Amino acid sequence: MANYDFFQNKSCEYFPCHKGIEEECFSCLFCYCPLYALGENCGGCFTYTQDGIKDCSGCTRPHRREEYEKILSQMDKIIALAKKP
């Protein structure tokens, strides 16, 4: 598996895009969270909009370094979902 690391995109107009994490600890590694594809089984904090769209804007799980291994351990499931027609 590739070696993924902590990084910050401070030039992003939204950085940091979630409250509850100190700026020096905030990582942009999973700006798009790969767990999104797992729907309700992602393990994060989310809601659904009135239109039924999953809203993860309140979730800080993918931006916390200590969650990386848990997220990466789900990649086989995510890849399998992506391959389904």
DODRENZA-819262 format. One record per atom (N, C-alpha, C): residue number from 1; residue in one letter; chain; x, y, z. Coordinates in Angstrom, 1 decimal. Layout:
N
- NUM, A, A, X, Y, Z
...
This chain:
85
- 1, M, A, 0.8, -1.2, 0.0
- 1, M, A, 0.0, 0.0, 0.0
- 1, M, A, 0.9, 1.2, 0.0
- 2, A, A, 0.5, 2.2, -0.7
- 2, A, A, 1.2, 3.5, -0.8
- 2, A, A, 1.3, 4.2, 0.6
- 3, N, A, 2.3, 5.0, 0.8
- 3, N, A, 2.5, 5.7, 2.0
- 3, N, A, 1.8, 7.0, 1.9
- 4, Y, A, 0.7, 7.2, 2.6
- 4, Y, A, -0.1, 8.5, 2.6
- 4, Y, A, 0.3, 9.2, 3.9
- 5, D, A, 0.4, 10.6, 3.8
- 5, D, A, 0.9, 11.4, 4.8
- 5, D, A, 0.0, 12.6, 5.1
- 6, F, A, 0.2, 13.1, 6.3
- 6, F, A, -0.5, 14.4, 6.7
- 6, F, A, -0.1, 15.5, 5.8
- 7, F, A, -1.0, 16.3, 5.3
- 7, F, A, -0.6, 17.5, 4.6
- 7, F, A, -1.8, 18.6, 4.8
- 8, Q, A, -1.4, 19.8, 4.6
- 8, Q, A, -2.4, 20.9, 4.7
- 8, Q, A, -2.3, 21.7, 3.4
- 9, N, A, -3.5, 22.1, 2.9
- 9, N, A, -3.6, 23.0, 1.8
- 9, N, A, -4.1, 24.3, 2.3
- 10, K, A, -3.2, 25.1, 2.8
- 10, K, A, -3.5, 26.4, 3.5
- 10, K, A, -4.0, 27.4, 2.4
- 11, S, A, -3.7, 27.2, 1.1
- 11, S, A, -4.2, 28.1, 0.1
- 11, S, A, -5.6, 27.9, -0.2
- 12, C, A, -6.2, 26.8, 0.2
- 12, C, A, -7.6, 26.5, 0.0
- 12, C, A, -8.5, 27.6, 0.7
- 13, E, A, -9.4, 28.1, 0.0
- 13, E, A, -10.2, 29.2, 0.6
- 13, E, A, -11.1, 28.7, 1.8
- 14, Y, A, -11.2, 27.4, 1.9
- 14, Y, A, -12.0, 26.8, 3.0
- 14, Y, A, -11.2, 26.3, 4.2
- 15, F, A, -9.9, 26.4, 4.1
- 15, F, A, -9.0, 25.8, 5.1
- 15, F, A, -9.1, 26.6, 6.4
- 16, P, A, -9.3, 25.9, 7.6
- 16, P, A, -9.7, 24.5, 7.7
- 16, P, A, -11.2, 24.5, 7.5
- 17, C, A, -11.7, 23.5, 6.9
- 17, C, A, -13.2, 23.5, 6.5
- 17, C, A, -14.1, 22.9, 7.5
- 18, H, A, -13.6, 22.4, 8.7
- 18, H, A, -14.4, 21.9, 9.7
- 18, H, A, -14.0, 22.5, 11.0
- 19, K, A, -15.0, 22.8, 11.9
- 19, K, A, -14.7, 23.3, 13.2
- 19, K, A, -14.4, 22.1, 14.1
- 20, G, A, -13.7, 22.3, 15.2
- 20, G, A, -13.5, 21.2, 16.2
- 20, G, A, -12.1, 20.6, 16.1
- 21, I, A, -11.3, 21.0, 15.1
- 21, I, A, -9.9, 20.5, 15.0
- 21, I, A, -9.0, 21.7, 15.0
- 22, E, A, -8.0, 21.7, 15.8
- 22, E, A, -7.1, 22.8, 15.8
- 22, E, A, -6.4, 22.9, 14.5
- 23, E, A, -6.1, 24.1, 14.0
- 23, E, A, -5.6, 24.3, 12.6
- 23, E, A, -4.3, 23.5, 12.4
- 24, E, A, -3.4, 23.5, 13.5
- 24, E, A, -2.1, 22.8, 13.3
- 24, E, A, -2.3, 21.2, 13.2
- 25, C, A, -3.4, 20.7, 13.6
- 25, C, A, -3.7, 19.3, 13.6
- 25, C, A, -4.6, 18.9, 12.4
- 26, F, A, -5.1, 19.9, 11.6
- 26, F, A, -6.0, 19.6, 10.6
- 26, F, A, -5.3, 19.1, 9.3
- 27, S, A, -5.8, 18.0, 8.8
- 27, S, A, -5.2, 17.4, 7.6
- 27, S, A, -6.2, 17.5, 6.4
- 28, C, A, -5.7, 17.7, 5.2
- 28, C, A, -6.5, 17.7, 4.0
- 28, C, A, -6.4, 16.4, 3.2
- 29, L, A, -5.8, 15.4, 3.8
- 29, L, A, -5.5, 14.2, 3.1
- 29, L, A, -6.8, 13.6, 2.4
- 30, F, A, -7.9, 13.6, 3.2
- 30, F, A, -9.1, 13.0, 2.7
- 30, F, A, -10.1, 14.2, 2.5
- 31, C, A, -9.8, 15.1, 1.7
- 31, C, A, -10.7, 16.2, 1.4
- 31, C, A, -12.0, 15.6, 0.8
- 32, Y, A, -11.9, 14.7, -0.1
- 32, Y, A, -13.0, 13.8, -0.5
- 32, Y, A, -12.8, 12.5, 0.3
- 33, C, A, -13.7, 12.3, 1.2
- 33, C, A, -13.6, 11.1, 2.1
- 33, C, A, -14.0, 9.8, 1.3
- 34, P, A, -13.0, 8.9, 1.2
- 34, P, A, -13.3, 7.7, 0.5
- 34, P, A, -14.4, 6.8, 1.1
- 35, L, A, -14.7, 7.1, 2.4
- 35, L, A, -15.8, 6.4, 3.1
- 35, L, A, -17.2, 6.8, 2.7
- 36, Y, A, -17.3, 7.9, 2.0
- 36, Y, A, -18.6, 8.4, 1.5
- 36, Y, A, -19.4, 7.3, 0.8
- 37, A, A, -18.6, 6.5, 0.0
- 37, A, A, -19.2, 5.5, -0.8
- 37, A, A, -19.9, 4.4, 0.0
- 38, L, A, -19.5, 4.3, 1.2
- 38, L, A, -20.0, 3.2, 2.1
- 38, L, A, -21.4, 3.6, 2.7
- 39, G, A, -21.9, 4.7, 2.3
- 39, G, A, -23.2, 5.1, 2.8
- 39, G, A, -23.3, 5.2, 4.3
- 40, E, A, -24.3, 4.6, 4.9
- 40, E, A, -24.5, 4.6, 6.3
- 40, E, A, -23.5, 3.8, 7.1
- 41, N, A, -22.7, 3.0, 6.4
- 41, N, A, -21.7, 2.2, 7.1
- 41, N, A, -20.3, 2.8, 7.1
- 42, C, A, -20.3, 4.1, 6.9
- 42, C, A, -19.0, 4.8, 6.9
- 42, C, A, -18.4, 5.0, 8.3
- 43, G, A, -19.2, 5.1, 9.3
- 43, G, A, -18.7, 5.3, 10.6
- 43, G, A, -18.5, 6.7, 11.0
- 44, G, A, -18.8, 7.6, 10.1
- 44, G, A, -18.7, 9.0, 10.4
- 44, G, A, -20.0, 9.7, 10.8
- 45, C, A, -19.9, 11.0, 11.0
- 45, C, A, -21.0, 11.8, 11.5
- 45, C, A, -21.6, 12.5, 10.2
- 46, F, A, -22.8, 12.1, 9.9
- 46, F, A, -23.5, 12.7, 8.7
- 46, F, A, -25.0, 12.8, 8.9
- 47, T, A, -25.6, 13.5, 8.0
- 47, T, A, -27.1, 13.6, 7.9
- 47, T, A, -27.5, 13.5, 6.5
- 48, Y, A, -28.7, 13.4, 6.2
- 48, Y, A, -29.2, 13.5, 4.9
- 48, Y, A, -30.1, 14.7, 4.7
- 49, T, A, -29.9, 15.3, 3.5
- 49, T, A, -30.7, 16.5, 3.2
- 49, T, A, -32.1, 16.1, 2.9
- 50, Q, A, -33.0, 17.1, 2.7
- 50, Q, A, -34.4, 16.8, 2.3
- 50, Q, A, -34.4, 16.1, 1.0
- 51, D, A, -33.4, 16.3, 0.2
- 51, D, A, -33.4, 15.6, -1.1
- 51, D, A, -32.7, 14.3, -1.1
- 52, G, A, -32.4, 13.8, 0.1
- 52, G, A, -31.8, 12.5, 0.3
- 52, G, A, -30.3, 12.4, 0.0
- 53, I, A, -29.6, 13.5, -0.1
- 53, I, A, -28.2, 13.6, -0.3
- 53, I, A, -27.4, 13.5, 1.0
- 54, K, A, -26.4, 12.7, 1.0
- 54, K, A, -25.6, 12.5, 2.2
- 54, K, A, -24.8, 13.8, 2.5
- 55, D, A, -24.9, 14.4, 3.6
- 55, D, A, -24.2, 15.6, 4.0
- 55, D, A, -23.2, 15.3, 5.1
- 56, C, A, -21.9, 15.4, 4.7
- 56, C, A, -20.9, 15.0, 5.6
- 56, C, A, -20.1, 16.3, 6.2
- 57, S, A, -20.7, 17.4, 6.0
- 57, S, A, -20.0, 18.7, 6.4
- 57, S, A, -19.8, 18.8, 7.9
- 58, G, A, -20.5, 18.0, 8.7
- 58, G, A, -20.2, 18.1, 10.1
- 58, G, A, -19.2, 17.0, 10.6
- 59, C, A, -18.7, 16.2, 9.7
- 59, C, A, -17.8, 15.1, 10.1
- 59, C, A, -16.4, 15.5, 10.0
- 60, T, A, -15.6, 15.2, 11.0
- 60, T, A, -14.2, 15.5, 11.1
- 60, T, A, -13.4, 14.2, 11.0
- 61, R, A, -14.0, 13.1, 10.9
- 61, R, A, -13.3, 11.8, 10.9
- 61, R, A, -12.2, 11.8, 9.8
- 62, P, A, -12.4, 12.1, 8.6
- 62, P, A, -11.3, 12.0, 7.6
- 62, P, A, -10.2, 13.0, 7.7
- 63, H, A, -10.4, 14.0, 8.6
- 63, H, A, -9.4, 15.0, 8.8
- 63, H, A, -8.5, 14.8, 10.0
- 64, R, A, -8.8, 13.7, 10.7
- 64, R, A, -8.0, 13.4, 12.0
- 64, R, A, -7.0, 12.4, 11.7
- 65, R, A, -5.7, 12.7, 11.9
- 65, R, A, -4.6, 11.8, 11.6
- 65, R, A, -4.8, 10.4, 12.2
- 66, E, A, -5.4, 10.3, 13.4
- 66, E, A, -5.5, 9.0, 14.1
- 66, E, A, -6.6, 8.1, 13.4
- 67, E, A, -7.4, 8.7, 12.5
- 67, E, A, -8.4, 7.9, 11.8
- 67, E, A, -7.9, 7.3, 10.5
- 68, Y, A, -6.7, 7.7, 10.0
- 68, Y, A, -6.2, 7.2, 8.7
- 68, Y, A, -6.2, 5.7, 8.6
- 69, E, A, -5.6, 5.0, 9.5
- 69, E, A, -5.5, 3.6, 9.4
- 69, E, A, -6.9, 2.9, 9.3
- 70, K, A, -7.8, 3.4, 10.1
- 70, K, A, -9.2, 2.9, 10.0
- 70, K, A, -9.8, 3.1, 8.6
- 71, I, A, -9.6, 4.3, 8.1
- 71, I, A, -10.1, 4.6, 6.8
- 71, I, A, -9.5, 3.8, 5.7
- 72, L, A, -8.2, 3.7, 5.7
- 72, L, A, -7.4, 3.0, 4.7
- 72, L, A, -7.8, 1.5, 4.8
- 73, S, A, -8.1, 1.0, 6.0
- 73, S, A, -8.5, -0.4, 6.1
- 73, S, A, -9.8, -0.8, 5.4
- 74, Q, A, -10.5, 0.2, 5.0
- 74, Q, A, -11.8, 0.0, 4.4
- 74, Q, A, -11.7, 0.1, 2.8
- 75, M, A, -10.5, 0.4, 2.3
- 75, M, A, -10.3, 0.6, 0.9
- 75, M, A, -10.8, -0.6, 0.0
- 76, D, A, -10.6, -1.8, 0.5
- 76, D, A, -11.0, -3.0, -0.3
- 76, D, A, -12.5, -2.9, -0.6
- 77, K, A, -13.3, -2.6, 0.5
- 77, K, A, -14.7, -2.5, 0.4
- 77, K, A, -15.1, -1.4, -0.6
- 78, I, A, -14.4, -0.3, -0.5
- 78, I, A, -14.7, 0.9, -1.4
- 78, I, A, -14.4, 0.5, -2.8
- 79, I, A, -13.3, -0.1, -3.1
- 79, I, A, -12.9, -0.5, -4.4
- 79, I, A, -13.9, -1.5, -5.0
- 80, A, A, -14.3, -2.4, -4.2
- 80, A, A, -15.3, -3.4, -4.7
- 80, A, A, -16.6, -2.7, -5.0
- 81, L, A, -17.0, -1.7, -4.3
- 81, L, A, -18.3, -1.0, -4.6
- 81, L, A, -18.1, -0.2, -5.9
- 82, A, A, -16.9, 0.3, -6.1
- 82, A, A, -16.7, 1.1, -7.3
- 82, A, A, -16.7, 0.2, -8.6
- 83, K, A, -16.4, -1.0, -8.4
- 83, K, A, -16.3, -2.0, -9.6
- 83, K, A, -17.7, -2.5, -9.9
- 84, K, A, -18.6, -2.4, -9.0
- 84, K, A, -20.0, -2.9, -9.3
- 84, K, A, -20.6, -2.1, -10.4
- 85, P, A, -21.3, -2.8, -11.4
- 85, P, A, -22.0, -2.1, -12.4
- 85, P, A, -23.2, -1.3, -12.0
